Amino acid sequence: MERTHHKQEINMTETLMNRINELISHYPEDKKKSALLPVLHEVQDAHDNWLSIELMDKVAEILEILPIEVYEVATFYTMFNLKPIGKYMFEFCQTSCCCLRGTEDLMDYTCEKLGVGIGETTPDGLFEVRGVECLGACGYAPMMQLGDFYKEHLTREKIDQLIADCRDNKIILHDK
């Protein structure tokens, strides 16, 4: 795994550690690794929505597994970010139903509107656009995920409104 130059402060607060220990408690004592996915989600949420190598090493230490076991999972799933990302991640579904309904044009429009390419973060750190695999909402195509929420039946006008709402800090990203 290539080391990046991104620095990240590791802040394993008492609240976060209590949550991690609560998650671990759902599994047999000798199967801590089973808590890896939910623990990675919690740790990422508590660290600006991304995971540095050092932070993944800390998760490995907590779960008493090898660091490579954490890297394998974090690099496989697209919901884990291995570098700093925009605060508002526009994750457009790119599978058949959404593509047939114009998601690729909407992605291009969004990138042009924000002045970035796919996978790039705007200079102000607010936005990033990604294409992802099926989000399981084919009946609402074209759609995207923004934080924990789906944005459905997208149009250019809805994209414009979402961007404005994000800039005005009106978008809730998580349901916690």
C-alpha positions as CSV (number, residue, x, y, z in Angstrom):
1,M,0.0,0.0,0.0
2,E,1.5,3.3,-1.1
3,R,2.0,5.8,1.7
4,T,0.6,9.2,1.0
5,H,1.8,12.6,2.1
6,H,-1.5,13.4,3.8
7,K,-1.2,14.0,7.5
8,Q,-4.0,13.1,9.9
9,E,-4.3,13.7,13.6
10,I,-5.4,10.6,15.3
11,N,-7.9,11.4,18.0
12,M,-9.3,8.3,19.7
13,T,-11.5,10.0,22.2
14,E,-13.1,8.3,25.1
15,T,-16.5,8.5,23.4
16,L,-15.1,6.9,20.3
17,M,-13.3,4.2,22.2
18,N,-16.5,3.5,24.2
19,R,-18.4,3.1,20.9
20,I,-15.7,0.8,19.4
21,N,-15.7,-1.4,22.5
22,E,-19.5,-1.5,22.4
23,L,-19.3,-2.7,18.7
24,I,-16.6,-5.3,19.6
25,S,-18.8,-6.6,22.4
26,H,-21.4,-7.8,19.8
27,Y,-18.9,-10.6,18.7
28,P,-17.2,-13.5,20.5
29,E,-14.1,-12.4,22.4
30,D,-11.8,-14.3,20.1
31,K,-13.5,-12.9,16.9
32,K,-12.8,-9.1,17.3
33,K,-12.0,-8.9,13.6
34,S,-15.7,-9.4,12.9
35,A,-16.2,-5.8,14.2
36,L,-13.9,-4.4,11.5
37,L,-16.4,-2.9,9.1
38,P,-18.5,-1.1,11.8
39,V,-15.3,0.0,13.6
40,L,-13.8,1.4,10.4
41,H,-17.1,3.4,9.8
42,E,-17.0,4.9,13.3
43,V,-13.3,5.7,13.1
44,Q,-13.6,7.3,9.7
45,D,-16.7,9.4,10.8
46,A,-14.6,10.6,13.8
47,H,-11.6,11.6,11.6
48,D,-12.9,13.9,8.9
49,N,-14.3,11.0,6.8
50,W,-11.0,9.4,5.8
51,L,-8.5,6.8,7.0
52,S,-4.7,7.3,7.0
53,I,-2.4,4.4,7.2
54,E,-1.5,5.3,10.7
55,L,-5.2,5.4,11.7
56,M,-5.8,2.0,10.0
57,D,-2.8,0.7,12.0
58,K,-4.5,1.9,15.2
59,V,-7.7,0.0,14.2
60,A,-5.6,-3.1,13.7
61,E,-4.0,-2.7,17.1
62,I,-7.4,-2.2,18.8
63,L,-8.9,-5.3,17.1
64,E,-5.7,-7.3,17.6
65,I,-5.2,-8.1,13.9
66,L,-2.5,-7.5,11.4
67,P,-2.5,-4.0,9.7
68,I,-2.8,-5.7,6.3
69,E,-6.1,-7.2,7.3
70,V,-7.4,-3.6,7.8
71,Y,-5.8,-2.4,4.5
72,E,-7.5,-5.2,2.5
73,V,-10.9,-4.2,3.7
74,A,-10.4,-0.4,3.5
75,T,-9.0,-0.6,-0.1
76,F,-11.8,-3.0,-1.3
77,Y,-14.9,-1.0,-0.2
78,T,-15.5,2.4,-1.8
79,M,-17.2,3.7,1.3
80,F,-13.8,4.0,3.0
81,N,-11.7,7.0,1.9
82,L,-7.9,6.8,2.0
83,K,-7.2,10.4,1.4
84,P,-8.9,13.7,2.5
85,I,-12.2,14.2,0.7
86,G,-14.6,17.0,0.1
87,K,-17.1,17.7,2.9
88,Y,-19.9,17.0,0.4
89,M,-19.2,13.9,-1.6
90,F,-21.6,13.5,-4.5
91,E,-21.6,9.8,-5.2
92,F,-23.5,9.2,-8.5
93,C,-24.7,5.7,-9.2
94,Q,-23.2,4.6,-12.5
95,T,-25.0,1.4,-13.2
96,S,-27.4,0.7,-16.1
97,C,-30.7,2.3,-14.9
98,C,-29.0,5.5,-13.8
99,C,-26.8,5.7,-17.0
100,L,-29.9,5.1,-19.2
101,R,-31.6,8.0,-17.3
102,G,-28.6,10.4,-17.8
103,T,-26.4,10.1,-14.8
104,E,-23.2,10.5,-16.9
105,D,-24.4,13.8,-18.2
106,L,-25.3,15.0,-14.7
107,M,-21.9,14.0,-13.4
108,D,-20.2,16.0,-16.2
109,Y,-22.6,18.9,-15.5
110,T,-21.7,18.8,-11.7
111,C,-18.0,18.6,-12.4
112,E,-18.2,21.5,-14.8
113,K,-20.3,23.5,-12.3
114,L,-17.8,22.8,-9.5
115,G,-14.6,23.1,-11.7
116,V,-13.3,19.7,-10.8
117,G,-12.9,16.3,-12.4
118,I,-14.2,13.0,-11.1
119,G,-12.4,12.1,-7.8
120,E,-11.1,15.7,-7.4
121,T,-11.9,17.9,-4.4
122,T,-12.7,21.6,-5.0
123,P,-10.0,24.0,-3.8
124,D,-12.3,25.1,-0.9
125,G,-12.5,21.5,0.3
126,L,-16.3,21.5,0.1
127,F,-17.1,19.2,-2.8
128,E,-16.0,16.0,-4.5
129,V,-17.8,14.0,-7.3
130,R,-17.5,10.2,-7.6
131,G,-19.0,7.5,-9.6
132,V,-20.0,4.4,-7.6
133,E,-21.5,1.1,-8.3
134,C,-25.2,0.3,-7.8
135,L,-26.8,2.0,-4.8
136,G,-29.9,-0.2,-5.1
137,A,-32.4,2.5,-5.9
138,C,-33.0,1.8,-9.6
139,G,-36.6,3.0,-9.5
140,Y,-35.4,6.5,-8.6
141,A,-32.8,6.9,-11.3
142,P,-30.8,9.0,-11.9
143,M,-29.7,9.2,-8.3
144,M,-26.8,9.8,-6.0
145,Q,-25.8,9.4,-2.4
146,L,-24.9,12.5,-0.4
147,G,-23.7,11.5,3.1
148,D,-26.2,9.0,4.5
149,F,-29.0,10.1,2.2
150,Y,-30.1,9.4,-1.4
151,K,-31.0,12.2,-3.8
152,E,-33.3,10.9,-6.4
153,H,-34.8,11.7,-9.8
154,L,-31.9,14.1,-10.4
155,T,-32.0,17.0,-12.8
156,R,-29.6,19.8,-13.5
157,E,-31.9,22.1,-11.5
158,K,-31.8,19.7,-8.5
159,I,-28.0,19.6,-8.8
160,D,-27.9,23.4,-8.7
161,Q,-30.1,23.5,-5.6
162,L,-28.1,20.8,-3.9
163,I,-24.8,22.7,-4.5
164,A,-26.5,26.0,-3.2
165,D,-27.8,24.2,-0.1
166,C,-24.4,22.7,0.6
167,R,-22.8,26.1,0.3
168,D,-25.4,27.5,2.6
169,N,-24.8,24.7,5.1
170,K,-28.4,23.4,4.8
171,I,-27.5,19.8,4.0
172,I,-27.5,17.2,6.8
173,L,-25.0,14.5,5.9
174,H,-25.6,11.9,8.6
175,D,-28.6,10.7,10.5
176,K,-26.7,10.2,13.7
